[in-house]
């Protein structure tokens, strides 16, 4: 319950900070600063996310190769020898 109340308070504070006082009549008018931050931060965030995706893809390929190798070894062990 505390986390819900804290979340609502933070959401209200963030909304208040972004609202332009000239149009709404209250607020801090930080909307343009938030947009500047997003314009500068989104490319960096996109690069970080893409790097993580590449590393996950490489790890997945290694896991598949290992599983395929293990499966082949299990077949060789299970095959009857004459």
For each residue, the residues with C-beta under 8 A, 3 or more apart:
1: 4 5
2: 5 6
3: 6 7
4: 1 7 8
5: 1 2 8 9
6: 2 3 9 10
7: 3 4 10 11
8: 4 5 11 12
9: 5 6 12 13
10: 6 7 13 14
11: 7 8 14 15
12: 8 9 15 16
13: 9 10 16 17
14: 10 11 17 18
15: 11 12 18 19
16: 12 13 19 26 27 28
17: 13 14 27 28 30
18: 14 15 27 28 30 31 34
19: 15 16 23 24 26 27 28 29 31
20: 23 24 27 29 31
21: 24 25 26 27 28 29
22: 29
23: 19 20
24: 19 20 21 27
25: 21
26: 16 19 21
27: 16 17 18 19 20 21 24
28: 16 17 18 19 21
29: 19 20 21 22 32
30: 17 18 33 34
31: 18 19 20 34 35
32: 29 35 36
33: 30 36 37
34: 18 30 31 37 38
35: 31 32 38 39
36: 32 33 39 40
37: 33 34 40 41
38: 34 35 41 42
39: 35 36 42
40: 36 37 43 44
41: 37 38 44 45
42: 38 39 45 46
43: 40 46 47
44: 40 41 47 48
45: 41 42 48 49
46: 42 43 49 50
47: 43 44 50 51
48: 44 45 51 52
49: 45 46 52 53
50: 46 47 53 54
51: 47 48 54 55
52: 48 49 55 56
53: 49 50 56 57
54: 50 51 57 58
55: 51 52 58 59
56: 52 53 59 60
57: 53 54 60 61
58: 54 55 61 62
59: 55 56 62 63
60: 56 57 63 64
61: 57 58 64 65
62: 58 59 65 66
63: 59 60 66 67
64: 60 61 67 68
65: 61 62 68 69
66: 62 63 69 70
67: 63 64 70 71
68: 64 65 71 72
69: 65 66 72 73
70: 66 67 73 74
71: 67 68 74 75
72: 68 69 75 76
73: 69 70 76 77
74: 70 71 77 78
75: 71 72 78 79
76: 72 73 79
77: 73 74
78: 74 75
79: 75 76
80:
81:
82:
